[in-house]
Amino acid sequence: MAKKKKKNGGALGNITSTISTTMVLILLGAVVMFVTMAMNFSRSVRENFTVEVLLDDSISTRDLMALKNDLKRMPCTKQVNYISKEQGTREMMRDLDGGPEDFLGGSPIPAEYEVFLKAEYANKDSLARYVTALQKRPYVKEVVYPLDLMATMNHTIHIISGVLLAVAALLAFVSFSLINNTVRMSIYARRFSILTMKLVGAKWSFIRRPFMARAFWIGLIAALVADGLLLAGMQALMHMNVNNEFEVITPLVMAATLGSVLVCGLMLTLLCTFFSVNRHLRMTTDQVYLK
């Protein structure tokens, strides 16, 4: 009867430890997910900035293609789109009540190349020398890009990134503390078993082995359950983002989130168990009873 009660108590303790570890890993995974999503969002915002290269009406087809090839070869270029004079005029007509030629006698809209930038080049310092060189090119009337908006957006992104990293570091510390406390409480409940095995001459490695095996399975099960719940949450967020204007949940985000939860689930439970068991192994008989 006593053995059955002890077995049920041990099973309940394992279930409790697994649930506690799962909740902490969900918190840790959510932190990783939101940090990586924020990084993707900031990259997407930067990559939506464009440099408009306005062209002279007299540019030939040959010069047009040569300029396009040069634009594509620039290190800051992600994508180049050509907008003809007619297409630009039609887009202007959608924004105005009637075409500009109605009151100007003709369309003032020039043909242009729309250059989408790589995220790391979407700032004044990185663009300065490329814009200066473009402005000196023949058949280029003007180079227009949202300098003030870039500066404001980059400043805001830096502030938000700093806050997110600080919060992530704090929550990671809290997660580690919670898992450590869960493991220590679980091992503390079995301190007399550790003492008994020491007294009969069992080696430390032999005493530690069942605790490490138990920690491995708790960490693995908790990580898999947490990964399943986080994956379901990410899938729900992807379905909510119907227009997919900013692709923030990418395969890389999923891999980083699920992988970090699995690694942390195993490593933290094993490390905390190892050090906690060793702590009890170093205790004398008096210390065990006093604590």
N, C-alpha and C positions, 0 to 999 in steps of 0.2 A: 504493500500500500504506500509506504514511504517512498519507494523507488518510483512508483507511478506518479506520485505527487511531484517528486523532484524532476522527473522527465517532462511533465506538463509545464512545470515552472520554467525549465530550460527552453522549451519550445516557445513559450510565451515571451521569454526574454529575447530570443532570436527574432521573433516577429516584431517586437517593439523596436529593437535596434535597427532592423531593416527598414521599418516605416520611418523612423527618425532620420536615418541616413538618406533615405529617398527624398524626403522633404528638403533636407539641406542641399542635396545635389540638384534638385529642381531649381532652388534659389541660385546656386552657383551657375547652372546652365543658362538660366534666364539672364544673368549678368553678362556672360560671354555672348549670348545671342544679341542682346541689345547693343552692346559695345561694337560688335562686328557689323550689325545693321546700321548703326550710326556712321561707321566708317564708310560703308557702301553708299549711304545716302549723301554724305558730304562729297564723295567722289562723283556721284551722279549729278549733283548740283553743279560742281565745277565743270564737268564735261558737257553741260548744257550751255555754257558760255560760248559765244561765237565771235569771231573776228570777221567783219564784213569788208571785203575788198571790192570797192566800187570801181567799175571799169569805164574807160572812155568808149564812146559809141563807134569810134573809128578803128577799134582793135580788130585785127584779122583773125580768121579761124586758126591759122598756124600759131600766131602769138597767143591766142586764147588757150590752146592745148599745151603750149610750152609753159605758160604760167601755171596751169593746173598741175602739171607734172612737178614743177618747182614747189608748189604749195604742198603737194603730197609728200615730198621728200623732207620737208622741214621737221625737225625733231618734235616740235610742239603740236603737230597736226595729228588728229585722230581720224577725221573724216572731212571731205571736201564736197560741197554741193554747189552746182551751178544754177543760178537763177537768172533767166533771160530777161530782157527788157519787157517783153510781153507778159511773162509770168509775174514779174514784179508789179506791173501795171494792174493786172487782174486782182492781185492780192490787195493792192491799194484801193481798188474799186469796191472790194468787199467791206473795207473799213470806212469808206467815205460814201456819202449819198450822191453817187455819180462819179464819173472818172475825172482825174485831174486835168485832162485835156479840155474839159468843158469850160474851165475858166482860165486856163493857161495857154490854150491854143495848141497844146501837145503834151505828151507825157514826159515829165522830168525824171522819171524813174530810170536809173541806169541799170545795165546788166551788172551782176556781181557774183563773186565767189563767196560762199558762206563756209568759213573754216571752223569746224568744231575742234576744241582744244583737248589735249590730254590733261587730266586732273592736276598733275604736278606743275603744269605751265600756266595755269589759270591765275596769274598774278602779274602785277606791273613789272617787277624786276625781271622775270623770266621772259616776258613778251617784248620788252623794250627794244632789244637789238633786232628782233625779227620784224617788228612793225616799222622801225626806221628803214630797214632795207627794202621792205615792200613799198613804202611811200616813194622811194626813189626809182622804182621800176617804171619803164615806159608804159603808157596806156592805163596806168593806175591813177584814178582821180583822187581817191581818198581811202584811208583805212580807218574804219570805225569799230570801236569795241567798248564795252561797258566798264570803263576803268573804275569809276566810283562804286558801282555795284559790286565789282570783284573785290575791292578793298574792304567794303562793309561786310560782305559775305564771308570772306576769309577770316576777318577779325572775329565775327560771330562764331564761326566753326571752331576756331582755336579755343575760345572761351568754353563752348559747350563740350569740346573734346577733353579739356582739362578737368571740368566738373565730372564728366562721365568716368574718366580714369580714376579720379579720387574716390568716387562712389564705388567703383568696381573693386578697388584695392581694399576699401573698408568692408564691403560685403564678402570678399574673399577671405579676409581675416576672421570675420564672424562665422563664416561657413567652416573654416578649419577649427575654430574654437568649439563650435557645436558638435562636430564629429568627434573631436578629441574628448569632450566631456561625455558623450554617449558611450564611447569605447571604454573610458576609464570607469564609469559607473558599472558597466557590464562586467568588467574584470574585477572590480572591487567586490562585487557580490560573490565572487568565487575565490576570494583571497585565502580562505581556509583550505580549499582544495590545493592551491599552489603550495601552501605551507606544509600540508600533509605529504605531498610528493617530494618536497625538499627533505623532509625528515626521514623518509625511507631511502634517501640516497639517489633519487632520480636526477639525471643530468638536466641542465638548464635547457638544452636544445630539445630534449624529450618533453619537458614540461611546456615549453613554448609552442611545440608543434600543433596540438589541437586548437589552441587559441588562434594561431595564424591561419589554419585551415578554415576555421569558423569565420574569421575576419574576411578571408578571400571570398567566401560564398556570400556573406552579407554584402560586401562591397560590390560584387558582380551583379547580384540580384537587384540591389538598390539602383545601381547604375543603369541596368537594362530597363527597369520600370520607369526611372526618371527620363531616360532617352525616349521611351515610347510616348510618354506624356508630352515632352517637349516637341517631338516630331509632330504629334497631332496638333499642338498649338501653332507650330510654324505652317503646317498645311492649311489650317484655318485662316491664318493671316494672309497667306498667298491667295486664297479664294476671295478674301475681302478686298484685296487690291486688284480689282477687275481690270482697270485701265492699264496697270503696270507701268505708270509713267516713270517711276523710279524703281529700278530693280534692286531692292534692298535684301531680300532673302534669296541668296544664291546658293548653289551647291557648296561653295566654300564656307558660307555661313553655317550651313547644316553640318558639314564635316567638322568645323571648328567647335561647334556647340556640342554635338554628340560625342566627338572624340575627347574633348576636355572633361566631360562628365564621366565617361568610362575610365579614363586615366586617373582622374582625381578620386573617383569612387574606390578604385583598387588601391592606389598608392596611399591615400590618406588613412583608410581603415587599416591597412597592413602596417604602416609606419607607427600610427598611434597605438596599435595593439602591441607591436614589438617593444616600444619604449615603456608602455604601461606595464606589461608583464615583467620586463626587466626591473622596473621600479619595485614591484612586489617581491621579486626574487632576491633583491638586495636587502630586503627588510629582515630584521631579526624577529624571533618569536614574540618578544615583548612589544616591538613596534607594531606587529600585525594586530595584536590584541588591543593595544592602546588606540590605534586608529579605527 
